[in-house]
Amino acid sequence: MAVDNLHCRVQAVTEMVGEKGLEKVNAEFTKLYYAMKQVQSNEVRLTQKSRQLNEEIAGNVGKVSAALAMTQEEQLANVETHRVRRCLRRRFDSHSTAIRPRYDYSTAHDWAAAILRPK
């Protein structure tokens, strides 16, 4: 890291010269150095967290899409069920005055099969 390299250079100059004026510079630089190290570690941590959240979001997009597709399929199934129910009700109502006042399961099943048969 460039900050580490610069820190080594300042320490070398301080040791070589040994003046009191450079000690103040070294002290200030040390503060700056540790602040920069902390900023760098925070940046790395935030980058990792950002990547993790991005992967999580990408995974959830697939789940949401699947749920949305399921919901649309369920709505289509509900519409078809209501259509069949209306058709069966109309048939039962139209045949209520027929000779056979009672309808059994097989008659209703045959009617449902006729309604659901592809046209």
N, C-alpha and C positions, 0 to 999 in steps of 0.2 A: 504494500500500500504506500502511496506517495507520502502520506502523513508520517508513517513510520520512518521512511527514509529521511525526511526533513528533520524529524526529531533526533535521529542519530547524528545528523550533521550539526545541529545546534549544540548537542551535548559535546561533540568533539571540539567545536570552536570554544566552548566554555572551558573545557579542560585545558586546552592549549593556551588560552589567553589568561584565564584565571582572574579576570577583573570583576569587581563588584557590579558594574553596570550590566554585564552580560548575565549575571545571576537573576536580575529582575526580568530580563528578557526570557531567560530559561523558565522562570516560574510562570510567567504569563503564557509562554508557549506550552508548558505542561498542562495548564488549565485548558487551553484550546485543544491540545492533543486528546485529552480524555473526553472532552465534549464531542470532538469529531468521531472518536471511537464509538461513543454511545450512539451518535446519529447513525453511523454505519450499521451497528448491530440492530438498531430499530428498523432501519431500512430493509435489512435482510429479513428480519422477523415479519415485517409487514408484507414484503413481497411473497414470502412463503404462505402467509395467511391468505393473501389475495389469490394466489394460485389454488389453494385449497378450496376457497369459497367459489371460485370460478368452476372448478371441477364439480362441486356440489350442485351449483346452479345448472350446469350442463346435464347432470344426472337427473335433476328434477324436471327439466324440460321434457325429457322422454316420458317420465311418469305422467306429467300433465297432459301431454299429447295423447297418451294411451287412455287416460281417464276421459278426456274430451271425446275421443272416438267411441269409447264405450257408452258414454252418455247419448251420443247421437244414435248409436245402434239401439239403445234402449228406447229412445223416443220413437224411432221407426217401428220397433216391436209394439210399443203401446198404441201407436196409430193403427197398426194392422189388427191388433187385438180388439180395439174399439170398433173397427170396421166390421170384423167378423161378428162381434156381439150385436151390432145394429142389424146386420143382415139376418142373423139367426132370430132376433126378436121380431123382425118384420115377417119372416117365414112362419114363426109360431103364431103371430097375431093374425096373419092371413089365413092360416089353416085352423083357427080356433072354432070355426063353425063347420068344420068338416065332419065326416061321419065318425072318424075316430077322435073322440074328445081327449083321449089320453095319449101322450107321446112317450115313447120309451127312449132309452139311451141310444139304441142303434139308429133310430130315425134322426136324432140330433147329431149323432156322429156322422151319418151319411151327408146331412146337410152341410156340416162344417167342412167335410172333405170336399164337397162340391164347390164351396165358396173359396177354399184355400187352393184349389187346383189351379195351376198356372194357365193363363188364358192364351 
